[in-house]
Amino acid sequence: MNLTPAMTAFILHWGDMGSRWGVNRSVAQVHALLHLAPEPLTAEEICETLELARSNVSTALKELQGWRLVRVSREIGDRRDRFTAIRDLFDLVTAVVEARRAREFLPTFNALQQIALEAEGDRTPPPIRARIIETLDVMQLFDRWYTEVSGLPRPVQMTVLKLGAKIGKLVGKKKRAE
């Protein structure tokens, strides 16, 4: 695959952003290439296009599959795997949010539940126990909102997103008027 300057800039920027999000730069660059590619690519094609070592590409593809951001396909008569990124941006964002929720948010939420129970039985001062409970309550509120909204049909989710932006503008105007 021949990259244009704009494609190269996109891939490099995606790699930079990936490292800021805690994702290896090569993993993010492989994802960016697959996101742009009009057809599925083999690992060899990815290596050649991005000038990355085969081991880096293999590791990146495994990680992206773990995040469910990349799908594997095969063609009759060809033993090579071909890789495609999730095409639909809504599905992409949903996959990332779900994976981060499972890997980061829920373990913290579960740990806070245990900590709150421990704080009831030990000598944690009441103001600190209250802060722990407040943190847990806010996390539960966000998680409950996310769970409810993610269970809605996509057209309804899109309406909620658009409505949210309008509510933000409305509240923002009222806030400035105060």
C-alpha beads as a LAMMPS data file, in Angstrom:
LAMMPS data file: protein, C-alpha beads

178 atoms
177 bonds

1 atom types
1 bond types

-500.0 500.0 xlo xhi
-500.0 500.0 ylo yhi
-500.0 500.0 zlo zhi

Masses

1 110.0

Atoms # bond

1 1 1 0.000 0.000 0.000
2 1 1 1.451 3.356 -1.026
3 1 1 1.013 6.081 1.549
4 1 1 0.316 9.680 0.648
5 1 1 1.659 12.476 2.863
6 1 1 -1.801 12.862 4.434
7 1 1 -2.018 9.119 5.165
8 1 1 1.453 9.181 6.696
9 1 1 0.518 12.173 8.846
10 1 1 -2.653 10.388 10.010
11 1 1 -0.735 7.216 10.931
12 1 1 2.019 9.134 12.735
13 1 1 -0.487 11.251 14.655
14 1 1 -2.557 8.167 15.597
15 1 1 0.656 6.586 16.897
16 1 1 1.471 9.682 18.957
17 1 1 -2.044 9.788 20.385
18 1 1 -1.930 6.063 21.108
19 1 1 1.145 6.500 23.264
20 1 1 -0.661 9.266 25.194
21 1 1 -3.599 6.881 25.752
22 1 1 -1.299 4.173 27.078
23 1 1 -1.121 2.182 23.835
24 1 1 2.204 1.260 22.239
25 1 1 2.998 3.571 19.316
26 1 1 3.438 0.665 16.862
27 1 1 0.099 -0.831 17.903
28 1 1 -1.623 2.492 17.277
29 1 1 0.127 2.929 13.917
30 1 1 -0.932 -0.551 12.783
31 1 1 -4.479 0.285 13.811
32 1 1 -4.351 3.579 11.915
33 1 1 -3.108 1.861 8.758
34 1 1 -5.852 -0.770 8.965
35 1 1 -8.407 1.960 9.638
36 1 1 -7.412 3.729 6.423
37 1 1 -6.858 0.658 4.250
38 1 1 -9.696 0.116 1.766
39 1 1 -9.025 -3.651 1.706
40 1 1 -7.817 -6.131 4.339
41 1 1 -4.017 -6.290 4.669
42 1 1 -1.681 -9.177 5.453
43 1 1 0.907 -8.877 8.200
44 1 1 3.598 -8.744 5.512
45 1 1 1.881 -5.805 3.806
46 1 1 1.627 -4.008 7.152
47 1 1 5.344 -4.625 7.842
48 1 1 6.318 -3.333 4.419
49 1 1 4.072 -0.254 4.535
50 1 1 4.988 0.849 8.054
51 1 1 8.587 -0.390 7.908
52 1 1 8.096 -2.311 11.156
53 1 1 9.604 -5.618 12.206
54 1 1 7.407 -8.685 11.793
55 1 1 7.523 -9.316 15.563
56 1 1 6.214 -5.779 16.254
57 1 1 3.377 -6.241 13.773
58 1 1 2.455 -9.665 15.156
59 1 1 2.363 -8.294 18.695
60 1 1 0.340 -5.289 17.558
61 1 1 -2.188 -7.440 15.727
62 1 1 -2.641 -9.709 18.748
63 1 1 -3.202 -6.699 20.998
64 1 1 -5.664 -5.114 18.563
65 1 1 -7.555 -8.398 18.315
66 1 1 -7.641 -8.519 22.126
67 1 1 -9.266 -5.089 22.122
68 1 1 -11.628 -6.368 19.397
69 1 1 -10.562 -3.509 17.122
70 1 1 -9.296 -5.745 14.322
71 1 1 -10.883 -8.696 12.568
72 1 1 -9.144 -11.554 10.779
73 1 1 -10.278 -12.983 7.451
74 1 1 -8.915 -15.488 4.968
75 1 1 -9.189 -16.044 1.237
76 1 1 -9.563 -19.402 -0.485
77 1 1 -6.213 -20.715 -1.644
78 1 1 -4.247 -18.292 0.554
79 1 1 -2.931 -19.392 3.941
80 1 1 -2.219 -15.843 5.088
81 1 1 -4.466 -14.014 7.510
82 1 1 -5.824 -10.668 6.387
83 1 1 -6.641 -7.943 8.877
84 1 1 -9.329 -5.276 8.868
85 1 1 -10.033 -2.600 11.456
86 1 1 -13.566 -1.926 12.620
87 1 1 -14.938 0.339 9.898
88 1 1 -17.825 1.944 11.732
89 1 1 -16.577 4.696 14.052
90 1 1 -19.482 4.219 16.448
91 1 1 -18.544 0.519 16.771
92 1 1 -14.883 1.510 17.187
93 1 1 -15.628 3.913 20.039
94 1 1 -17.956 1.369 21.634
95 1 1 -15.259 -1.340 21.509
96 1 1 -12.662 0.977 23.069
97 1 1 -15.030 2.159 25.814
98 1 1 -16.113 -1.415 26.611
99 1 1 -12.525 -2.630 26.790
100 1 1 -11.431 0.288 28.983
101 1 1 -14.468 -0.181 31.209
102 1 1 -13.593 -3.855 31.699
103 1 1 -9.853 -3.305 32.168
104 1 1 -9.760 -0.031 34.099
105 1 1 -13.082 1.219 35.406
106 1 1 -14.673 -1.970 36.795
107 1 1 -11.599 -3.142 38.744
108 1 1 -11.391 0.299 40.365
109 1 1 -15.115 0.316 41.069
110 1 1 -14.942 -3.170 42.631
111 1 1 -11.886 -2.219 44.698
112 1 1 -13.673 0.905 45.972
113 1 1 -16.652 -1.223 47.038
114 1 1 -14.305 -3.400 49.113
115 1 1 -12.487 -0.376 50.506
116 1 1 -15.793 1.235 51.517
117 1 1 -16.750 -1.940 53.396
118 1 1 -13.344 -2.051 55.098
119 1 1 -13.621 1.618 56.061
120 1 1 -16.870 0.864 57.920
121 1 1 -15.099 -1.623 60.174
122 1 1 -11.757 0.016 60.785
123 1 1 -10.897 3.384 62.263
124 1 1 -11.120 5.372 59.055
125 1 1 -12.263 8.858 60.097
126 1 1 -15.864 9.678 59.099
127 1 1 -14.929 12.499 56.664
128 1 1 -12.603 10.141 54.787
129 1 1 -15.203 7.349 54.735
130 1 1 -17.670 9.892 53.340
131 1 1 -15.197 10.854 50.592
132 1 1 -14.707 7.178 49.669
133 1 1 -18.490 6.664 49.529
134 1 1 -18.933 9.839 47.474
135 1 1 -16.324 8.623 44.984
136 1 1 -18.017 5.229 44.780
137 1 1 -21.461 6.796 44.343
138 1 1 -20.314 9.030 41.477
139 1 1 -18.595 6.104 39.751
140 1 1 -21.765 4.047 40.158
141 1 1 -23.832 6.889 38.709
142 1 1 -21.599 7.098 35.606
143 1 1 -21.579 3.329 35.198
144 1 1 -25.336 3.071 35.532
145 1 1 -25.775 5.850 32.949
146 1 1 -23.332 4.155 30.565
147 1 1 -24.985 0.749 30.986
148 1 1 -28.453 2.167 30.295
149 1 1 -27.394 4.208 27.278
150 1 1 -25.251 1.438 25.758
151 1 1 -28.270 -0.883 25.890
152 1 1 -30.345 1.432 23.716
153 1 1 -30.645 0.930 19.952
154 1 1 -28.042 2.907 18.004
155 1 1 -30.499 5.476 16.554
156 1 1 -31.631 6.262 20.097
157 1 1 -28.013 6.505 21.256
158 1 1 -27.319 8.975 18.452
159 1 1 -30.349 11.037 19.490
160 1 1 -29.116 11.044 23.101
161 1 1 -25.663 12.197 21.960
162 1 1 -27.125 15.007 19.868
163 1 1 -29.499 15.976 22.661
164 1 1 -26.600 15.995 25.104
165 1 1 -24.756 18.552 23.002
166 1 1 -27.862 20.752 22.890
167 1 1 -28.360 20.465 26.645
168 1 1 -24.729 21.471 27.135
169 1 1 -25.261 24.599 25.071
170 1 1 -28.485 25.424 26.903
171 1 1 -26.982 24.930 30.350
172 1 1 -23.850 26.780 29.275
173 1 1 -25.959 29.797 28.250
174 1 1 -27.877 29.765 31.509
175 1 1 -24.665 29.436 33.497
176 1 1 -23.188 32.509 31.796
177 1 1 -26.367 34.479 32.488
178 1 1 -26.083 33.859 36.258

Bonds

1 1 1 2
2 1 2 3
3 1 3 4
4 1 4 5
5 1 5 6
6 1 6 7
7 1 7 8
8 1 8 9
9 1 9 10
10 1 10 11
11 1 11 12
12 1 12 13
13 1 13 14
14 1 14 15
15 1 15 16
16 1 16 17
17 1 17 18
18 1 18 19
19 1 19 20
20 1 20 21
21 1 21 22
22 1 22 23
23 1 23 24
24 1 24 25
25 1 25 26
26 1 26 27
27 1 27 28
28 1 28 29
29 1 29 30
30 1 30 31
31 1 31 32
32 1 32 33
33 1 33 34
34 1 34 35
35 1 35 36
36 1 36 37
37 1 37 38
38 1 38 39
39 1 39 40
40 1 40 41
41 1 41 42
42 1 42 43
43 1 43 44
44 1 44 45
45 1 45 46
46 1 46 47
47 1 47 48
48 1 48 49
49 1 49 50
50 1 50 51
51 1 51 52
52 1 52 53
53 1 53 54
54 1 54 55
55 1 55 56
56 1 56 57
57 1 57 58
58 1 58 59
59 1 59 60
60 1 60 61
61 1 61 62
62 1 62 63
63 1 63 64
64 1 64 65
65 1 65 66
66 1 66 67
67 1 67 68
68 1 68 69
69 1 69 70
70 1 70 71
71 1 71 72
72 1 72 73
73 1 73 74
74 1 74 75
75 1 75 76
76 1 76 77
77 1 77 78
78 1 78 79
79 1 79 80
80 1 80 81
81 1 81 82
82 1 82 83
83 1 83 84
84 1 84 85
85 1 85 86
86 1 86 87
87 1 87 88
88 1 88 89
89 1 89 90
90 1 90 91
91 1 91 92
92 1 92 93
93 1 93 94
94 1 94 95
95 1 95 96
96 1 96 97
97 1 97 98
98 1 98 99
99 1 99 100
100 1 100 101
101 1 101 102
102 1 102 103
103 1 103 104
104 1 104 105
105 1 105 106
106 1 106 107
107 1 107 108
108 1 108 109
109 1 109 110
110 1 110 111
111 1 111 112
112 1 112 113
113 1 113 114
114 1 114 115
115 1 115 116
116 1 116 117
117 1 117 118
118 1 118 119
119 1 119 120
120 1 120 121
121 1 121 122
122 1 122 123
123 1 123 124
124 1 124 125
125 1 125 126
126 1 126 127
127 1 127 128
128 1 128 129
129 1 129 130
130 1 130 131
131 1 131 132
132 1 132 133
133 1 133 134
134 1 134 135
135 1 135 136
136 1 136 137
137 1 137 138
138 1 138 139
139 1 139 140
140 1 140 141
141 1 141 142
142 1 142 143
143 1 143 144
144 1 144 145
145 1 145 146
146 1 146 147
147 1 147 148
148 1 148 149
149 1 149 150
150 1 150 151
151 1 151 152
152 1 152 153
153 1 153 154
154 1 154 155
155 1 155 156
156 1 156 157
157 1 157 158
158 1 158 159
159 1 159 160
160 1 160 161
161 1 161 162
162 1 162 163
163 1 163 164
164 1 164 165
165 1 165 166
166 1 166 167
167 1 167 168
168 1 168 169
169 1 169 170
170 1 170 171
171 1 171 172
172 1 172 173
173 1 173 174
174 1 174 175
175 1 175 176
176 1 176 177
177 1 177 178
